[in-house]
Each structure stands twice: as structure tokens, then as C-alpha cells.
């Protein structure tokens, strides 16, 4: 499921879309709510990992810009 969530994030799916997609993969004896509770931290983690390089680049550019002037 983790790889699926990562691929959905990479494709630009929003949380609601990911929830709908993940519900199709609900395990036997799991409720849809349990699936969502398992998937939400995966979504948040994937979004952080995707945003981290952008944040680092932004901070690096600001630092370099400040040192130049």
C-alpha cells in the first residue's frame, strides 16, 4: 500500500482521490475507516518527502542570495 500511495502522490492525486483508490484495497476484516487511518500517515509522509527537496533548494537559494549581496 505504501508504494501505491507514493505513486498516487507522485501523480498529483489529492487526499480524497487517494482515499477512494485506497478503499479498493481494504483488507479483509478491515473497515474503510481503518484503511483510511492506515493510509493517512502514508500520505503525509509522502508529501513531506516530495516537498523536502523543494524546501532545501529554496533555503539554499536564499542563503546564496544573501551571501552574494
Phi, psi and omega in degrees: 000324181301316180293323177298313180300316178300320180291323178293321177297313181299329179281350177095012178294144176273168184305317181298318178295319180295321178299315179298315179295319182292328181301331179290346182250019179298131181287154175303144182070007174257148172268166176298323179296320178295321178298314180298320179295327177285324186280327185304313177297329177294319179298311182297318179295318180295319179296322178296317181294325179288321182282334185304311179301325179293319179295317180297315180297319180296314180294320179297316179298319178296317180296314180296320180296319180293323181288333181287326184255000000 
